Every structure is written in C-alpha cells, then in structure tokens.
Amino acid sequence: MKLSNLLRRLIHGETPTQQDKGVVRKLARKEILTPEGNAFQVPLVQKYIKQLLEEE
C-alpha cells in the first residue's frame, strides 16, 4: 500500500520517494499533512505515528 510505504519512510526519517509524491499531495490537499515539512495535522494520525515510533 502506498500510504503505508510513505509512513514507514517518514517514521525512519527517510525522504519520500518520487512514488510518494501523489500520496503526499493527496494528504496535503485533505489537510492531513502540511505542505511544508510533512507535519501531521490530524491528532489521530499523530498518535498512531507516535505509537509506531515508541514500539521500535
């Protein structure tokens, strides 16, 4: 799944790939990600990412 690949890369501090650009644009358009810096604006997504980081 494209979104899970993007999230995995962001969690590991990697730069989104060319393949991720469509997903990033869609998430920014829906105001889930900020256009600059890929900061999550939805608290549920923030909590999910934080939980994933804590599990590693």
KADAPE-V771095 format. One line per field, one symbol per residue. phi: phi as a letter, one per 20 degrees, with the letter a starting at -180 (. if undefined). psi: psi as a letter, one per 20 degrees, with the letter a starting at -180 (. if undefined). burial: I if it has 16 or more other ideal C-beta (glycine too) atoms within 10 Angstrom, else O. A space follows every 10 residues. Layout:
phi=???
psi=???
burial=???
//
This chain:
phi=.fffffffff femefgegff gffffffffe medefdnlef degffgffff ffffff
psi=pgghgggggg hjjqpqrhhi hggggghhhj khqqhpjlpp iohggggggg gghhh.
burial=OOOOOIIOOI OOOOOOOOOI OOIIOOIOOO OOIOOOOIOI OOOOOOOOOO OOOOOO
//
